[in-house]
């Protein structure tokens, strides 16, 4: 049986072997991105993102009151609205 190397085609077809390595690398990268996505967004939902947003909103409201941007009445009303 004749090999491809005999006709000078062995290098041409042997050069496609690197595509298998690139494919493996792409699969590994996709799995890594999937794991990062799952950890990052999956844990955020399990902790309750809305609770974190309420604390953040209340902090902003407190800062606005401390800076004199809103009156005490406005602060109390907005604080009650957040509850």
C-alpha positions as CSV (number, residue, x, y, z in Angstrom):
1,X,0.0,0.0,0.0
2,X,1.3,3.4,-0.9
3,X,1.6,6.1,1.8
4,X,0.7,9.7,1.3
5,X,4.3,10.7,2.1
6,X,5.4,9.0,-1.1
7,X,3.6,11.7,-3.2
8,X,4.5,14.6,-1.0
9,X,1.0,14.8,0.5
10,X,1.9,13.5,4.0
11,X,2.7,17.0,5.2
12,X,-0.4,18.5,3.8
13,X,-2.8,16.0,5.4
14,X,-0.7,15.6,8.6
15,X,-1.0,19.4,9.1
16,X,-4.6,19.0,10.0
17,X,-3.8,17.2,13.2
18,X,-3.5,20.6,15.0
19,X,-7.2,21.1,14.4
20,X,-7.9,18.3,16.9
21,X,-5.8,20.1,19.5
22,X,-7.6,23.4,18.8
23,X,-11.0,21.7,19.1
24,X,-10.0,20.2,22.5
25,X,-8.8,23.6,23.6
26,X,-12.1,25.2,22.5
27,X,-14.1,22.5,24.4
28,X,-12.0,23.1,27.6
29,X,-12.5,26.9,27.3
30,X,-16.3,26.5,26.8
31,X,-16.5,24.2,29.9
32,X,-14.5,26.7,31.9
33,X,-16.7,29.6,30.9
34,X,-19.8,27.5,31.7
35,X,-18.5,26.7,35.1
36,X,-17.7,30.4,35.8
37,X,-21.1,31.5,34.6
38,X,-22.9,28.8,36.7
39,X,-21.0,29.8,39.8
40,X,-21.3,33.5,39.4
41,X,-25.0,33.7,38.4
42,X,-26.3,30.6,40.1
43,X,-25.1,31.6,43.6
44,X,-26.4,35.2,43.1
45,X,-30.0,33.9,42.7
46,X,-29.8,31.5,45.6
47,X,-28.8,34.2,48.0
48,X,-31.7,36.5,46.9
49,X,-30.5,39.3,44.8
50,X,-33.5,41.5,45.7
51,X,-32.3,41.6,49.3
52,X,-28.9,43.0,48.2
53,X,-30.7,45.6,46.1
54,X,-32.8,46.8,49.0
55,X,-29.8,47.2,51.2
56,X,-28.1,49.1,48.4
57,X,-31.1,51.3,47.9
58,X,-31.4,52.0,51.6
59,X,-27.7,53.0,51.8
60,X,-28.2,55.4,48.9
61,X,-31.2,56.9,50.6
62,X,-29.2,57.3,53.8
63,X,-26.4,59.0,52.0
64,X,-28.8,61.4,50.2
65,X,-30.3,62.3,53.6
66,X,-26.9,62.7,55.2
67,X,-25.8,65.0,52.3
68,X,-29.0,67.1,52.8
69,X,-30.4,66.2,49.4
70,X,-33.7,65.2,50.9
71,X,-35.6,66.2,54.0
72,X,-36.4,64.0,57.0
73,X,-40.0,63.6,55.9
74,X,-38.9,62.5,52.4
75,X,-36.3,60.1,53.9
76,X,-39.0,58.5,56.2
77,X,-41.5,58.2,53.3
78,X,-39.0,56.7,50.9
79,X,-37.7,54.3,53.6
80,X,-41.3,53.1,54.2
81,X,-41.7,52.7,50.4
82,X,-38.7,50.4,50.3
83,X,-40.0,48.2,53.1
